[in-house]
Amino acid sequence: MKKQYVTVNGASASTATFINGGETIRLSISEKVSPRKKLVLPLKVLFEDEYLALIRKPAGILVSGNRFKTVANALNQNIEPSSLPDSINPQPIHRLDYATTGVLLIGKTSSSIRVLNEKFKSKKVRKTYYAITIGEMNESGTITSDIDGKESHTDCLVKQSVPSERFTKLNLLQLTPQTGRRHQLRKHLSSIGNPILGDREYGIEGLLLRGKGLYLHAYSLEFTHPFTNQLVYVTDELPQKFRKIFSDK
C-alpha cells in the first residue's frame, strides 16, 4: 500500500484548502508503507493432511484470543493451506491452558472443523496427559468430584515416583480425562491434595515452584479420522523439564 500527499505552494493541503488559481499543486506518492507487525512464531507440526493438522503448543502462549501472540495467529505461517474447495484459515478445535504444552488439533476446512468439534462434544477423541504431582499417591484411581457444579471424571495412573527433599515425593502421572471441564486436571489433583508441580493457582502455599512453569503436558490425541476413517494417534514427547526429573522416561 502506498500513501499520497498533496501540497499547495509547498504547504500541506487537505480537502479544506481553498484554491484561487495560479497555485502550484504537487502530488507526492511515498514508498511502500511498512506492513502491520507480523507475528513470527515457529510451531512444530506433528501431523498434517488436507483436512487437519496436529501441532505442538508451546508453554506461555494462549491458543486464541484478543492478544497478538496466539497459536491461532501463527497457524498460517506453519501449516500448508488445504487445496479442498472449503479450505479456510486453520483454526484450533479445542484449547489448552496458557501454561500447558502438547498436542493441539487444528482444522483446515469448514467441514473438518464442524465434524471435529462434534467429535469432541461426543467424547470420541481420546486425550492423554502427563503431569508431575506433589505428595504420596495411590498407584491408580479415578477422581469424580464435580467442577463448577458439573459432573467430572479423570482417570489417574502413577508411572514413576521419586523422593524429593522439598516436596517429599514427586510423581509422574498419566491422566485420561473423560470430561472436559475448565482446569479439570488441575482442580481434580488439587482437590485430593496432590497438586501439579508449578501450579500457582491451585497449588499448596509454601510448595510453589517458581520460574519453571506448569508441569502439565498434553501427551497424545487419538481419534478416527472423519474423512479417511483411519486411526489417528499422535504423541508429543515430554518436555525436557519432565525428563530432568524422570530421566529414563
Backbone torsions as a table, in degrees:
resi	resn	phi	psi	omega
1	MET	NA	133.4	178.9
2	LYS	-111.4	149.8	-177.8
3	LYS	-108.5	141.9	-177.7
4	GLN	-110.6	144.0	177.6
5	TYR	-128.9	138.6	178.3
6	VAL	-119.7	130.6	174.9
7	THR	-123.1	149.9	175.1
8	VAL	-122.6	117.0	-176.3
9	ASN	53.9	37.9	175.7
10	GLY	85.8	-6.8	-179.6
11	ALA	-103.5	144.7	179.6
12	SER	-59.3	136.8	-176.7
13	ALA	-119.3	159.9	176.7
14	SER	-140.5	-174.7	179.6
15	THR	-67.2	-14.3	179.9
16	ALA	-91.6	-5.0	-178.7
17	THR	-70.4	128.0	-178.0
18	PHE	-91.0	134.0	-178.8
19	ILE	-107.5	125.0	178.5
20	ASN	-95.9	-26.5	-175.0
21	GLY	115.5	138.4	-179.7
22	GLY	90.6	-4.5	179.6
23	GLU	-73.8	157.8	173.5
24	THR	-95.4	115.0	-178.9
25	ILE	-107.2	127.4	-177.0
26	ARG	-124.0	131.0	174.4
27	LEU	-106.0	124.1	179.2
28	SER	-117.5	135.0	178.5
29	ILE	-114.9	120.9	-176.1
30	SER	-75.6	167.4	170.2
31	GLU	-65.7	175.4	-178.6
32	LYS	-57.9	134.0	175.2
33	VAL	-75.0	139.2	179.8
34	SER	-58.8	132.3	179.5
35	PRO	-65.6	163.8	177.5
36	ARG	-58.6	145.9	-177.5
37	LYS	-49.9	131.8	-177.2
38	LYS	-104.1	133.5	177.3
39	LEU	-73.5	129.6	174.4
40	VAL	-115.6	107.7	-177.3
41	LEU	-146.0	93.0	177.5
42	PRO	-65.4	135.2	177.7
43	LEU	-125.0	140.9	177.5
44	LYS	-80.4	124.7	177.7
45	VAL	-92.9	121.6	-177.0
46	LEU	-92.1	-27.9	179.8
47	PHE	-160.8	144.9	178.3
48	GLU	-158.5	138.9	168.5
49	ASP	-142.4	-163.8	-176.4
50	GLU	-69.2	-19.9	-171.7
51	TYR	-101.8	-36.2	-170.3
52	LEU	-154.1	170.2	175.6
53	ALA	-146.6	156.7	171.7
54	LEU	-126.3	127.5	-175.6
55	ILE	-124.4	165.6	174.8
56	ARG	-92.3	119.5	175.1
57	LYS	-84.2	126.3	176.6
58	PRO	-78.9	164.0	176.5
59	ALA	-73.6	156.2	172.5
60	GLY	73.3	30.2	178.2
61	ILE	-148.8	140.3	177.8
62	LEU	-76.8	148.9	175.3
63	VAL	-68.4	-44.5	179.2
64	SER	-154.4	176.1	-179.9
65	GLY	138.0	-166.0	-174.6
66	ASN	-86.6	-7.1	179.4
67	ARG	-74.3	157.0	178.4
68	PHE	-69.6	-44.2	-177.1
69	LYS	-91.4	96.0	175.5
70	THR	-137.3	160.2	175.7
71	VAL	-60.4	-43.4	-178.2
72	ALA	-56.7	-40.4	-179.1
73	ASN	-72.9	-15.4	-178.8
74	ALA	-100.0	-1.6	-173.3
75	LEU	-67.4	-40.5	-176.6
76	ASN	-60.7	-30.7	-178.1
77	GLN	-84.6	-9.2	-176.4
78	ASN	-114.6	-18.9	-173.8
79	ILE	-118.5	137.2	177.9
80	GLU	-70.3	136.1	178.0
81	PRO	-66.1	145.0	177.2
82	SER	-73.5	146.6	176.7
83	SER	-94.0	3.6	-178.6
84	LEU	-75.5	156.1	-174.8
85	PRO	-60.7	-30.6	-178.2
86	ASP	-100.4	27.4	176.9
87	SER	-60.3	136.8	176.1
88	ILE	-138.9	175.9	174.7
89	ASN	-59.3	132.4	-178.0
90	PRO	-59.9	143.2	-176.7
91	GLN	-135.6	140.5	174.0
92	PRO	-64.4	140.9	179.6
93	ILE	-89.0	-29.4	-179.1
94	HIS	-141.4	-174.7	-177.3
95	ARG	-124.9	151.9	166.7
96	LEU	-124.4	148.2	-179.4
97	ASP	-59.2	157.3	179.5
98	TYR	-49.4	-42.8	-175.0
99	ALA	-90.8	-8.0	-176.1
100	THR	-84.8	141.9	176.1
101	THR	-106.3	169.4	169.0
102	GLY	122.4	-163.5	-169.1
103	VAL	-72.2	128.4	178.7
104	LEU	-128.9	131.8	-177.4
105	LEU	-91.1	134.9	-176.8
106	ILE	-125.2	136.1	173.6
107	GLY	-98.5	141.8	-176.7
108	LYS	-113.7	-11.0	177.6
109	THR	-132.2	158.9	-178.9
110	SER	-63.3	-37.8	-179.4
111	SER	-70.2	-39.1	179.7
112	SER	-68.0	-37.9	177.8
113	ILE	-62.0	-42.9	179.8
114	ARG	-63.3	-47.2	-176.5
115	VAL	-70.2	-39.6	-179.7
116	LEU	-67.2	-36.6	174.5
117	ASN	-61.2	-40.4	178.2
118	GLU	-64.9	-37.9	177.8
119	LYS	-61.0	-41.5	178.2
120	PHE	-65.7	-44.3	-179.1
121	LYS	-62.9	-36.2	-178.5
122	SER	-91.8	10.7	174.9
123	LYS	60.7	39.7	178.0
124	LYS	-101.4	12.2	174.3
125	VAL	-116.3	119.5	-179.8
126	ARG	-90.0	123.1	-178.2
127	LYS	-112.4	134.4	175.5
128	THR	-126.0	131.2	179.1
129	TYR	-118.8	159.6	167.3
130	TYR	-123.1	142.2	176.2
131	ALA	-140.4	155.8	169.0
132	ILE	-106.4	123.0	-176.0
133	THR	-115.2	163.9	-175.9
134	ILE	-105.0	136.2	170.0
135	GLY	99.2	174.2	178.2
136	GLU	-68.1	137.8	179.6
137	MET	-140.5	152.6	169.0
138	ASN	-68.3	154.6	-177.0
139	GLU	-63.2	-32.3	178.4
140	SER	-153.2	162.6	178.9
141	GLY	172.5	179.2	180.0
142	THR	-131.9	134.5	177.1
143	ILE	-108.3	125.6	-174.7
144	THR	-127.3	16.4	179.7
145	SER	-65.7	141.5	180.0
146	ASP	-64.2	150.0	174.2
147	ILE	-123.5	121.4	-177.8
148	ASP	53.5	38.8	177.5
149	GLY	76.6	8.6	-178.3
150	LYS	-114.9	143.5	178.2
151	GLU	-59.8	134.4	-177.7
152	SER	-140.4	148.9	-171.7
153	HIS	-147.6	122.1	177.1
154	THR	-133.0	126.9	174.3
155	ASP	-93.3	137.2	-175.7
156	CYS	-126.3	142.7	176.5
157	LEU	-144.0	120.0	177.9
158	VAL	-78.5	120.9	179.9
159	LYS	-90.6	-38.0	178.5
160	GLN	-153.3	157.2	173.0
161	SER	-139.9	146.8	176.1
162	VAL	-135.7	145.0	176.5
163	PRO	-69.2	150.6	-179.9
164	SER	-140.1	129.4	-179.5
165	GLU	-63.7	-40.1	-177.5
166	ARG	-83.4	-39.9	-172.6
167	PHE	-106.3	5.2	-176.9
168	THR	73.0	-58.4	177.8
169	LYS	-151.3	142.5	172.7
170	LEU	-117.8	139.3	-176.0
171	ASN	-122.3	134.8	169.9
172	LEU	-90.3	112.6	-169.1
173	LEU	-114.7	130.0	172.3
174	GLN	-92.9	130.5	-174.5
175	LEU	-124.4	132.2	176.6
176	THR	-125.4	98.4	179.0
177	PRO	-75.4	133.1	176.7
178	GLN	-96.3	-13.1	174.1
179	THR	-127.6	170.9	-174.0
180	GLY	-128.3	56.0	179.0
181	ARG	-78.3	156.0	179.6
182	ARG	-63.3	127.7	-179.1
183	HIS	58.2	28.7	-174.1
184	GLN	-55.8	-51.3	-175.8
185	LEU	-64.0	-43.3	-179.6
186	ARG	-64.3	-44.0	179.7
187	LYS	-68.1	-42.7	-179.1
188	HIS	-62.4	-45.5	-178.0
189	LEU	-70.0	-35.4	175.2
190	SER	-64.3	-36.3	-176.3
191	SER	-66.4	-23.5	179.2
192	ILE	-102.4	11.2	176.3
193	GLY	81.3	17.5	178.9
194	ASN	-127.2	66.0	-176.1
195	PRO	-65.5	158.8	177.5
196	ILE	-72.6	136.4	177.9
197	LEU	-56.7	131.3	178.7
198	GLY	85.0	5.9	-178.5
199	ASP	-86.5	102.1	-177.7
200	ARG	-72.8	-28.0	-175.0
201	GLU	-82.5	-38.1	-175.6
202	TYR	-119.0	12.5	-178.8
203	GLY	-80.5	-179.5	-179.6
204	ILE	-97.9	130.0	179.4
205	GLU	-56.1	130.4	-178.5
206	GLY	93.7	-13.8	179.3
207	LEU	-120.3	32.2	-179.5
208	LEU	-92.7	127.3	177.5
209	LEU	-93.0	120.9	-174.5
210	ARG	-105.9	144.3	173.5
211	GLY	87.4	-3.2	-178.5
212	LYS	-112.1	-7.8	-179.3
213	GLY	81.2	-174.3	-178.2
214	LEU	-88.7	133.9	-179.9
215	TYR	-92.4	66.4	177.3
216	LEU	-136.6	127.2	-172.6
217	HIS	-135.5	126.7	175.2
218	ALA	-78.9	98.5	-168.3
219	TYR	-78.5	-39.7	-175.2
220	SER	-153.5	156.1	169.0
221	LEU	-129.4	139.7	-179.6
222	GLU	-137.9	129.4	-179.8
223	PHE	-164.4	164.6	174.3
224	THR	-86.0	126.5	-179.1
225	HIS	-59.0	127.5	-173.9
226	PRO	-69.3	-13.1	-176.8
227	PHE	-119.7	-28.9	178.0
228	THR	-100.1	-14.7	-177.5
229	ASN	63.4	14.0	175.4
230	GLN	-88.1	152.5	177.3
231	LEU	-72.4	128.3	174.4
232	VAL	-108.6	120.7	177.6
233	TYR	-135.4	109.7	-174.5
234	VAL	-123.3	133.2	178.6
235	THR	-120.2	158.5	174.5
236	ASP	-130.9	119.9	-174.9
237	GLU	-56.1	154.3	-178.8
238	LEU	-63.7	143.9	177.4
239	PRO	-60.7	158.7	-178.3
240	GLN	-56.9	-36.7	-177.7
241	LYS	-65.4	-27.9	172.8
242	PHE	-69.0	-45.9	-174.3
243	ARG	-69.7	-20.6	175.5
244	LYS	-69.2	-30.3	179.0
245	ILE	-87.7	-40.0	179.2
246	PHE	-118.1	82.6	-167.1
247	SER	-65.4	-27.0	-175.7
248	ASP	-96.2	7.5	178.6
249	LYS	-84.2	NA	NA
